[in-house]
Amino acid sequence: MQEYMEFFQQNMIMCLVWVGVLAALIMSIYKSSTAKYKIVDAGGLTYLINRENGVVIDIRSKDEFKHGHIAGSVHILPSEIKSGSLTAIEKHKATPIIVVCKLGQTAAESANLLVKAGFENVSLLKNGMGAWNENNLPLVSDKAVTKKGKK
């Protein structure tokens, strides 16, 4: 036991970092297991669109959306979701909703807010549009269908 205490005293910063990483991992696992939304990959998203008439909600900026988005997606800013301005998707409360952001890191808050607003089947795209592009899936822009966001 004395050896452990000595090691901790000599390597305090490393030990504190390790404890911090462990705590972050536990919090991440806890949050994902208690979330009211599901996380889907690009294949799961295409399944929800094609087989269950899912609606994609793209929460990226207006310019990013114009540059290229998933066909049929609805553009709603996170600020609109926070304020409850959901008239564009109000009729889809029982339909699968898939929230998409740029990298999959900011969609969780919007997905939670949609669940609280009464949407029954909310998912988010794991790794966001980055995952969509990695799978070389098509994007629609204002001018043409694109691959990987390029015209």
C-alpha positions as CSV (number, residue, x, y, z in Angstrom):
1,M,0.0,0.0,0.0
2,Q,2.9,2.3,0.8
3,E,4.2,1.8,-2.8
4,Y,0.9,3.0,-4.2
5,M,0.9,6.1,-2.1
6,E,4.5,6.8,-3.1
7,F,3.7,6.3,-6.8
8,F,0.7,8.7,-6.5
9,Q,2.7,11.4,-4.8
10,Q,5.5,11.2,-7.4
11,N,3.0,11.1,-10.4
12,M,0.2,13.2,-9.1
13,I,-0.6,15.0,-12.4
14,M,-0.7,11.7,-14.4
15,C,-2.9,10.1,-11.8
16,L,-5.3,13.1,-11.7
17,V,-5.5,13.0,-15.5
18,W,-6.3,9.3,-15.4
19,V,-9.1,9.8,-12.9
20,G,-10.5,12.7,-15.0
21,V,-10.5,10.5,-18.1
22,L,-12.2,7.7,-16.2
23,A,-14.8,10.0,-14.9
24,A,-15.5,11.4,-18.4
25,L,-15.9,7.9,-19.8
26,I,-18.3,6.9,-17.0
27,M,-20.4,10.1,-17.7
28,S,-20.4,9.5,-21.4
29,I,-21.7,5.9,-20.9
30,Y,-24.3,7.1,-18.4
31,K,-25.6,9.9,-20.7
32,S,-25.8,7.6,-23.7
33,S,-27.6,4.9,-21.8
34,T,-30.2,7.3,-20.3
35,A,-30.8,9.3,-23.5
36,K,-34.3,9.4,-24.9
37,Y,-33.0,9.4,-28.5
38,K,-31.2,6.7,-30.5
39,I,-27.9,7.0,-32.3
40,V,-27.9,5.7,-35.9
41,D,-25.2,5.4,-38.5
42,A,-25.5,6.4,-42.1
43,G,-27.0,3.0,-43.0
44,G,-29.6,3.3,-40.2
45,L,-30.4,6.8,-41.4
46,T,-31.1,5.6,-45.0
47,Y,-33.2,2.8,-43.6
48,L,-35.3,5.2,-41.6
49,I,-35.8,7.5,-44.6
50,N,-36.6,4.7,-47.1
51,R,-38.5,2.3,-45.0
52,E,-40.2,4.4,-42.3
53,N,-40.5,7.8,-44.0
54,G,-38.1,9.4,-41.6
55,V,-37.5,13.1,-41.7
56,V,-34.0,14.5,-41.5
57,I,-33.6,17.7,-39.5
58,D,-30.3,19.5,-40.5
59,I,-29.2,21.9,-37.7
60,R,-26.1,23.2,-39.4
61,S,-25.7,26.8,-40.5
62,K,-27.6,28.1,-43.5
63,D,-24.4,28.3,-45.6
64,E,-23.4,24.7,-44.8
65,F,-27.0,23.5,-45.6
66,K,-26.9,25.4,-49.0
67,H,-23.5,23.9,-49.8
68,G,-24.9,20.3,-49.5
69,H,-27.5,18.4,-47.5
70,I,-29.3,15.1,-47.4
71,A,-32.1,15.0,-49.9
72,G,-35.4,15.9,-48.4
73,S,-33.9,17.3,-45.1
74,V,-35.5,20.2,-43.3
75,H,-33.2,23.0,-42.2
76,I,-33.9,24.2,-38.6
77,L,-31.4,26.1,-36.5
78,P,-30.8,24.9,-32.9
79,S,-32.0,28.3,-31.7
80,E,-35.4,27.7,-33.4
81,I,-35.6,24.3,-31.7
82,K,-34.8,25.9,-28.3
83,S,-37.4,28.5,-28.8
84,G,-40.0,25.9,-29.8
85,S,-40.4,27.2,-33.4
86,L,-41.2,23.8,-34.9
87,T,-44.0,24.5,-37.3
88,A,-42.1,23.0,-40.2
89,I,-42.1,19.6,-38.5
90,E,-45.0,19.7,-36.2
91,K,-47.0,17.2,-38.3
92,H,-44.2,14.6,-37.9
93,K,-44.5,13.9,-34.2
94,A,-45.0,10.2,-34.7
95,T,-42.6,9.9,-37.7
96,P,-38.9,9.0,-37.2
97,I,-36.9,12.2,-36.8
98,I,-33.2,12.1,-37.5
99,V,-31.1,15.1,-36.3
100,V,-28.0,15.9,-38.3
101,C,-25.2,18.3,-37.5
102,K,-21.7,18.8,-38.9
103,L,-19.7,16.3,-36.8
104,G,-22.3,14.7,-34.5
105,Q,-21.3,16.7,-31.5
106,T,-24.0,19.3,-31.2
107,A,-27.1,17.3,-32.3
108,A,-27.7,15.7,-28.9
109,E,-29.1,18.9,-27.3
110,S,-31.5,19.4,-30.2
111,A,-32.5,15.8,-30.1
112,N,-33.3,16.1,-26.4
113,L,-35.3,19.2,-26.9
114,L,-37.3,17.5,-29.7
115,V,-38.1,14.6,-27.3
116,K,-39.3,17.1,-24.7
117,A,-41.4,18.8,-27.4
118,G,-43.3,15.5,-27.8
119,F,-41.6,13.9,-30.8
120,E,-41.9,10.1,-30.2
121,N,-39.0,8.6,-32.3
122,V,-35.9,10.8,-32.4
123,S,-32.5,9.7,-33.5
124,L,-29.3,11.4,-34.4
125,L,-26.7,10.6,-37.0
126,K,-23.5,9.4,-35.3
127,N,-20.5,11.6,-36.4
128,G,-22.9,13.9,-38.4
129,M,-22.4,14.9,-42.0
130,G,-18.8,13.7,-41.6
131,A,-20.1,10.1,-41.5
132,W,-22.4,10.7,-44.4
133,N,-19.5,12.0,-46.5
134,E,-17.2,9.2,-45.4
135,N,-19.7,6.7,-46.8
136,N,-19.7,8.7,-50.1
137,L,-23.5,9.2,-50.0
138,P,-25.1,11.9,-52.1
139,L,-25.8,15.4,-51.1
140,V,-28.2,17.9,-52.6
141,S,-27.3,21.5,-53.0
142,D,-29.2,24.4,-54.4
143,K,-27.7,23.8,-57.9
144,A,-26.8,20.1,-58.3
145,V,-26.5,16.7,-56.7
146,T,-23.0,16.4,-55.2
147,K,-20.7,13.7,-53.8
148,K,-18.7,14.5,-50.7
149,G,-19.9,18.1,-50.8
150,K,-18.1,18.8,-54.1
151,K,-19.8,19.9,-57.3
